[in-house]
Amino acid sequence: MAERIWDRYLSEQDRAHVARHPAARKGVGRRPALLLVDLYRWVFGARPEPLLDAIATWPASCGLAGWRALPHIQRLVAHARSRGIPVIHVTGLEGMPGWRDATPRGGTDATPGELDRRRRRYEIVDEVAPLDGEVVIRKTAPSAFWGTPIVGLLNGLDIDTLIVAGESTSGCVRATTVDGKAYRFRMLIPEECVFDRHEAPHAINLFDLDQKYADVVPLDEVLAYLDSVGPGSPAEG
């Protein structure tokens, strides 16, 4: 089997257990939707920069990890749209305290530049901006399910499978995936389309999600799945 992103972080005992009890595939349904989690300016910044440089102006940046994932996410989004798969965007809700401090780092004596960056922090980046007719859900917690109307939306669309892309793997992607599984959706994560500012939590959370709540698979496998269920596929014929 090809090496997975998490393999180098596993202990000898972990490897032995996985070899004896590999993660079972959870499977997918026939009515997927694509859920894009927190692809906003606050984590990308204005341009690609290494993490320790980027946080000087964008404290929540994921550095180059987000920019490396972005072309893969664009490919996924374009494919979903071309197959008629619903695309749902999730971002933060301004003006209401979230699960963190109400005031971002920088205090009340922020410079005009800092204030401008705060104002734009939840703007979804242009590379994956919503199209007319695509739903944008605003949340105040890590999970896209907490306190939002997303379950009603998904039920109304008769969705049974959620493809999750975005960030951060160890935070909002994980929380959304666990809650999605709790609501009995089948959860699918294209490995190249999620990212985190920290390498080890990214890898280990993908391992844990694959073990318990989702199928973490290569992007090409997800695209082939979309081809199999989109309009004009054998399943729709």
JOKARA-V229015 format. One line per field, one symbol per residue. phi: phi as a letter, one per 40 degrees, with the letter a starting at -180 (. if undefined). psi: psi as a letter, one per 20 degrees, with the letter a starting at -180 (. if undefined). A space follows every 10 residues. Layout:
phi->???
psi->???
This chain:
phi->.cccdcdccc cdcdcccccc bcccccgbbb bcbbbbbfcb cdccgcacad dcccccbbdc dbgcdccccd cccdcccccc cccgcdbbbb acbcgbdccb dcbcdhgcbc cdcccccccc cccccdcbcc cdgccbbbbb adccccgbcc cccccccgcb bbcbbhacdc bcccdccccd cccgccbbbc dcbbaacbcc cdccccdccc cbbabcbcdd ccccccccbc dgcdccc
psi->qqprhigiiq rgggggghhh mqpqphrrbi mqqpooolmr hhihahrpqq ghghihhnhj qjbigghhhg hggggggggg ghjkppppqp aqoqjppbia qhprpiaikq rhgghghghj hjppqhhkqq rpippopprk rgpihojrkh ggggghikpi ppppqbrqgi ehgggggghg hhjkqpppoo hijqrqipgg hgghhggghh hgiroorqgh hghhghhiir pirhhi.
